[in-house]
């Protein structure tokens, strides 16, 4: 099982310790890149896939752990785009 598959499996299990970095890795594997600067500076982050498709989230702080609603939103965003089943 690849690292991508392991991260996706972990995400789908709604863990309490899923990090922003792990979410970034999953999004990168699906072709999304983090947008730097502008309105997405600071804790508000957007990921773009080059096709006018954005996934936005708040970078958690002071810890790097995503909140449960952020995990659910990420799962739903990926399902809506046909990237997860």
C-alpha positions in Angstrom: 0.0 0.0 0.0 1.4 3.4 -1.0 1.8 6.4 1.3 -1.0 8.1 -0.5 -3.3 5.1 0.0 -2.4 5.0 3.7 -3.1 8.7 4.2 -6.4 8.4 2.4 -7.4 5.4 4.5 -6.4 7.4 7.7 -8.4 10.4 6.5 -11.5 8.3 5.9 -11.3 6.9 9.4 -11.8 10.4 10.8 -8.7 10.4 13.1 -8.3 12.8 15.9 -4.6 13.4 14.9 -4.8 14.2 11.2 -2.4 17.0 10.4 -2.6 19.9 8.0 0.6 18.6 6.4 -1.0 15.2 5.8 -4.0 16.9 4.2 -1.6 19.0 2.0 0.2 15.8 0.9 -3.2 14.2 -0.1 -4.2 17.3 -2.1 -0.9 17.5 -3.8 -1.2 13.8 -4.9 -4.6 14.8 -6.4 -3.0 17.6 -8.4 -3.7 20.5 -6.1 -1.1 23.1 -5.2 -1.1 25.5 -2.3 -1.6 29.1 -3.3 0.9 31.5 -1.8 0.3 35.0 -0.7 -2.6 37.3 -1.4 -5.9 36.7 0.4 -4.8 33.2 1.3 -1.9 34.5 3.5 -2.0 33.6 7.1 -4.2 30.9 8.4 -6.6 30.9 5.5 -5.2 28.6 2.8 -6.4 27.7 -0.7 -5.4 24.8 -2.9 -5.8 25.0 -6.7 -5.7 22.3 -9.3 -5.3 24.6 -12.4 -8.9 24.2 -13.6 -10.6 27.0 -11.6 -11.2 24.5 -8.8 -10.3 25.5 -5.3 -10.3 23.7 -2.0 -10.1 26.2 0.9 -9.4 25.5 4.6 -8.0 27.2 7.6 -4.6 26.1 8.7 -5.0 25.1 12.4 -2.9 26.9 15.0 -1.2 26.8 17.3 -1.2 23.0 16.7 -1.1 21.4 13.3 -4.0 19.0 14.0 -7.2 19.5 11.9 -10.5 19.8 13.7 -13.2 17.1 13.0 -15.3 19.5 10.9 -12.2 20.2 8.7 -11.7 16.5 8.1 -15.3 16.1 7.2 -15.2 19.1 4.8 -12.0 17.7 3.1 -13.6 14.3 2.7 -16.8 15.8 1.3 -14.8 18.1 -1.1 -12.8 15.2 -2.4 -16.0 13.0 -2.9 -17.8 15.9 -4.7 -14.9 16.1 -7.1 -14.9 12.3 -7.8 -11.5 11.8 -6.2 -12.8 9.6 -3.4 -15.6 7.1 -3.3 
